[in-house]
Amino acid sequence: MDMLKKLQRDIKLSDDDIMIIIYTSLDHDYFTNGLILQGEFLKWFNLDFSEDSREELDFLENKQDIWMATTTLAMEVVTWFGRL
């Protein structure tokens, strides 16, 4: 997150853009450690988003699934933390 914040102005990302990139790149196996999957993270910067393509649509669908899984997992962590 720190590195993206440093580059934020140069690559014209909003705070929301940064959060989406980070949360859809988290490694769910090590979720509570906040580890990022390098391959998932790099996809944000390696794809050409200038036109609609099958690759871009697949990427979007995959990231939506990851977002739902991440928010669900986060809710479970918060719930279990409250029970401890």
N, C-alpha and C positions, 0 to 999 in steps of 0.2 A: 504494500500500500504506500509505503514511504517513497519508493522509487516512482510509482505512477503519479504521486502528488508532485514530485519534482518535475516530471515531464508534462504534467496536465495542461499547462498553458501552451506549450509548444505543439502538442498533438491535438489540442482543442477538445478535451474531454471534460464533461461535467462531473460533479461529485457522484451523481447517479450512475453515469457511465462507468466510473471506476468501481463502484460497489457491485454493479452487475458483472463486470469482468472478473472481479475477485470471487464473488460468491458462486459463479457458475464454473469456476476453475478449482474449487476446493476438492481435496482428496477426502472422500467420505470415510475411508478406512481410518484416517487420522484426523477426523473432523474437529475434535476438541483441541488439537494442536495447531489448527489453522494452516495446514500445509497445502500448497498449491500443486496441482498436476501441471507440469511444465508443458506437455503437449496440448492440453486443453487451453491453457493460458495463451500459448503462441498462436493458436488458431484464430484468435481475435485479430491478430496483426498480420497473418499470412493470407487470409482470404480477401478476394477482391469483391467489395460490396457495392461497386459502381452500377451493377445491373443485376436483375433477378436471374439466378441460375439454380439448377437443381442442387448444386453443392451448397449454395447459400441458404436455400429453403431447408435442406436437411440439417444444416448447422443451426438454424433458428429453432427448428423443432426439437433438436437435441438439447439446446440450451434451455428451452422452456421446460423440458422434462427434468433437467438437472436443477433448475431453479425451484421447481415444485418439490423435488426430493430434498434439496438443501433446506428449504423453509420448514418442511415437515420434520426433518432430522433436528433442526434447531429448536423447534417447539418441544420435541421429545427430550432433548438435553435440558432445556429450561424446566420442564415438568419434573424430570428426575432430580435435578439440582434442588428444586424446592422441597422434594421429599427427603433429601439427605439430612 
